Amino acid sequence: MNIFAIIIITAIIIETIIDVGTNYLNLRNLNQDPPKDLEGIFDSTEYTKSQEYTKTKTIMGFVSGIFLLSITLCFWFLGGFNSLDVLVRKLEFAPLATGLIYCGILFLASSLLSLPFSIYSTFVVEEKFGFNKTTVKTFTLDMIKGLLLSIILGGFLLTIILFLFGNESTSQYAWILCWIGIILFTTLLRFIAPTWIMPLFNKFTPLENGELREKIEEYAKSVDFSFGNIFVIDGSKRSSHSNAFFTGFGPTKRIALFDTLLQQNTNDEILAILGHEIAHQKCKHILITTIIGFLTSGIIFFLLSFLINQKGLYDAFYMDYSSIYTGIIFFSFLYTPIELVTSVFGQYLSRKHEYEADKWACINGQDGNQLISALKKLSSHNLSNLTPHPLYVFFNYTHPPLYERIKAIKSLTINKTE
Ligand SMILES: [Zn+2]
């Protein structure tokens, strides 16, 4: 076992220990009563149901994680990466096509392996807790569309990366070219996603004229926020989980409200949620996250360009030949420890942004009590865990736990009345 294999295995072990440990603490924390501020969100039957939901999801995540990890490790240590490479090379295609076929087979295999878990999660777990609204037909169509989209977009991106790294005249600067490419690609994707990609999965209907639309327009105007249109999405087609978000850029961006959100909340609560979403734009959170994402991708391509030429990396996976396409896959293993750090940082930043957005909304005309009431409803309808363990939150939560968030909003409202 060489140094590359040792780094990867150590990272996987550390990640597994953190995962199992924090999940254990989280499950242990379920046994208590809800915090004082959160009384009344659930009645006792619902509270037990929310605890059951967290337990079931934790166990399912654990089983699927261990299963997929074991398969990957077996494939690795039995020399599967090399056997597949030898097999694909026998087809005698050009290097670029060989790379696409190799990565395509691995992608399809991993999609197939996770499919049973996805089916079980939707039709057994979500069904049991009353969230699932999707039919077998919608589920199958979603899967096919998702797969085709990944093949088209991922294939396009992979072709460019393989070409730039594999071509002698560009390989020296490939990481910079790829970095620029990915920035252009993701920016373009954000432009076309609202009109081309999202409608493949959901129906967007303009919000009808009425009190809610008037209130939203009036509020947006009062905080000098311009947008294109307000749409209602048929989220209820799949699940009763609810959400609100923005799509697109600049003054033409769209506000998207899940129909489930409209069914479950009053107009003032929806307005408070929108105030929070507008705050993310006003506080430049989207821009900050995008820039961090771009910088991270630059670092990834730089490290890739350096590591792709290390013979040891290919030896670690028992390869007969080294190639750009296998190098990219092995690099993704090597990136695990860095990813662990960046994801913890990303989640910390995201939680910080949530507090800031709540604060901005409350300072800029939204009623903190409406926001609290909306957040409570969201937690109740989603059967959220009201007592997550702080360490679990640290590693996994993009949003602060409800009680922390309500405490922060309440302290704002108290300061305001003083
Ligand atoms: Zn938010």
Residues whose N, C-alpha, C, O or C-beta is under 5 A from the ligand:
A	BS01	ZN	E354 A357
